[in-house]
């Protein structure tokens, strides 16, 4: 790290910050185009359809703005590096106003047209207003909901 040396060359190496335990890290800082994965796995987005990209007020740097009444979303294409059995997902979000409609926050294999989803972390269900919950579907089409006590 260089402090106070304006003539120092940029030696950033974002891909080598993350070890093999990290399969995707998205910062949502890009203001146009796709969001780039900071790991060496290159799990970049292939679709970014949001109200505001990389310029909304975020906790650290820029953020994307997703509007509930629209079909805003960001999509990462399938990659074998994402075929995991155990994993941790971390993300930050800010909900301006609660609603009664279900809002997907993060999903794996989501396809509402064909009612297919491996799992979804969602917000605002009629049974659990303003709560975060995990929903997953088994291969036999059995649905499972796990609400949390976390309110927005």
C-alpha positions, 0 to 999 in steps of 0.5 A, a space after each residue: 500500500 502506498 500512502 501520500 505517494 501520488 506518483 506510485 504506480 497502480 499495483 492493484 491485483 483484485 483477482 489474487 486477493 481472493 483464494 480458492 474458497 471464494 468462487 464469486 465476488 461481485 461489488 456492483 461498482 460498474 456503472 455500465 455494462 456487466 458486473 465483473 467477478 473479482 475472483 479468478 473464476 470470472 463469474 461475471 454477469 451477463 445481464 444487468 437490468 436495473 433502475 440505476 447501475 453502480 450510482 445508487 447510494 451504497 454502504 461502500 462505494 456505488 450500488 445498484 438500485 432495484 425497483 420492486 414494481 419493475 422487473 429489475 434483475 442481475 443475472 450470472 450465467 451457469 458456471 461449474 465453479 458455482 456447482 457447490 454443495 455447501 456455501 455461504 452467501 453474503 449480501 447487503 441490501 436496503 429496502 426503502 418501503 416494505 410491501 406485500 409482494 414477494 421480492 426475490 433478493 438472491 436466487 439459484 436457478 430461478 425461473 418463475 415461468 416454469 416454476 423452477 428454483 433451487 433456492 431463493 432468499 426472499 423478502 415480504 411474504 404474505 405469511 411473514 410480512 417484512 421478514 427475510 426467508 429462505 425457500 427451496 424446492 426439491 426435485 419432487 416439486 416439494 416446497 420448503 419455507 424457512 422464515 427468519 426473525 429478521 425484520 426489515 
